[in-house]
Amino acid sequence: MTKYWLSIVLASFFEVGWVIGLKHATTPLEWGATIISIIVSFSVLIKVSNHLPVGTVYAVFVGLGTAGTVLTDILLFGQSASLIKLMLIAVLLVGVIGLKLVSGEGEKQ
């Protein structure tokens, strides 16, 4: 089952790519990368949902994508980084990790 969870982490990276791309893409190459990121992230999400609880998979996917997008905006695009914003991202990640840890009993075989 670990490979499926790693696949969700990978899909979340692509989610960050397409979300950032939707805001910042200006060239055909950047738009192409954004479209590829959309296709990859959702394809992986759909495949993994056949093996793990769909609610947990989606929550982990969106949670990691959200945290990654906010952090990328801070690190690469100069968004402000307040202590409360960073604390809320940490709470989000704790929730995502908690969901993953308690989902083991409901996994499909």
C-alpha positions as CSV (number, residue, x, y, z in Angstrom):
1,M,0.0,0.0,0.0
2,T,3.0,2.3,0.5
3,K,3.4,2.7,-3.2
4,Y,-0.1,4.1,-3.5
5,W,0.6,6.7,-0.8
6,L,3.8,7.7,-2.5
7,S,1.9,8.1,-5.7
8,I,-0.5,10.5,-4.0
9,V,2.5,12.6,-2.8
10,L,3.7,12.6,-6.4
11,A,0.3,13.6,-7.7
12,S,0.3,16.4,-5.1
13,F,3.5,17.8,-6.6
14,F,1.9,17.9,-10.0
15,E,-1.1,19.6,-8.4
16,V,1.1,22.3,-7.1
17,G,2.6,22.6,-10.6
18,W,-0.7,23.1,-12.3
19,V,-2.1,25.5,-9.7
20,I,1.0,27.7,-9.9
21,G,0.8,27.3,-13.7
22,L,-2.8,28.6,-13.9
23,K,-1.7,31.8,-12.2
24,H,1.8,32.3,-13.7
25,A,2.0,30.6,-17.1
26,T,2.6,33.1,-19.9
27,T,4.2,31.0,-22.7
28,P,3.0,28.1,-24.7
29,L,5.6,25.9,-23.0
30,E,4.4,26.9,-19.6
31,W,0.8,26.3,-20.5
32,G,1.8,22.9,-22.0
33,A,3.5,22.0,-18.7
34,T,0.4,23.1,-16.8
35,I,-1.9,20.9,-18.9
36,I,0.4,17.9,-18.5
37,S,0.5,18.5,-14.7
38,I,-3.3,18.5,-14.6
39,I,-3.5,15.3,-16.6
40,V,-0.8,13.5,-14.5
41,S,-2.2,14.7,-11.1
42,F,-5.8,13.6,-11.8
43,S,-4.8,10.4,-13.5
44,V,-2.7,9.3,-10.5
45,L,-5.5,10.4,-8.1
46,I,-8.1,8.3,-10.0
47,K,-5.8,5.2,-10.2
48,V,-4.9,5.3,-6.5
49,S,-8.6,5.8,-5.5
50,N,-9.2,2.2,-6.8
51,H,-6.9,0.9,-4.1
52,L,-7.3,3.2,-1.1
53,P,-10.3,4.9,0.6
54,V,-11.3,7.7,-1.8
55,G,-12.2,10.2,0.9
56,T,-8.9,9.9,2.6
57,V,-7.0,9.9,-0.7
58,Y,-8.7,13.1,-1.8
59,A,-8.1,14.8,1.5
60,V,-4.4,13.9,1.5
61,F,-4.1,15.0,-2.2
62,V,-5.8,18.4,-1.6
63,G,-4.1,18.9,1.8
64,L,-0.6,18.3,0.4
65,G,-1.4,20.3,-2.7
66,T,-2.7,23.3,-0.7
67,A,0.3,23.3,1.6
68,G,2.7,22.9,-1.3
69,T,1.0,25.7,-3.2
70,V,1.2,28.1,-0.3
71,L,4.8,27.3,0.4
72,T,5.7,27.6,-3.3
73,D,4.1,31.0,-3.4
74,I,6.1,32.1,-0.3
75,L,9.4,30.7,-1.5
76,L,9.3,31.5,-5.2
77,F,6.8,34.4,-5.7
78,G,7.4,36.6,-2.7
79,Q,4.1,36.1,-0.8
80,S,4.2,37.1,2.8
81,A,4.9,34.4,5.3
82,S,3.3,35.2,8.6
83,L,3.7,33.0,11.7
84,I,-0.1,32.2,11.7
85,K,0.0,31.2,8.0
86,L,2.9,28.8,8.7
87,M,1.2,27.4,11.8
88,L,-2.0,26.7,9.9
89,I,0.0,24.9,7.2
90,A,1.5,22.8,10.0
91,V,-1.9,22.0,11.4
92,L,-3.1,21.0,7.9
93,L,-0.2,18.7,7.4
94,V,-0.7,17.1,10.8
95,G,-4.3,16.4,9.8
96,V,-3.2,14.9,6.5
97,I,-0.7,12.6,8.2
98,G,-3.3,11.7,10.8
99,L,-5.8,10.7,8.1
100,K,-3.2,8.6,6.4
101,L,-2.3,6.8,9.7
102,V,-5.9,6.0,10.6
103,S,-6.9,4.9,7.1
104,G,-5.1,1.6,7.3
105,E,-8.0,-0.3,8.6
106,G,-10.3,0.7,5.7
107,E,-7.9,0.0,2.8
108,K,-9.1,-2.2,0.0
109,Q,-7.2,-5.3,-0.7
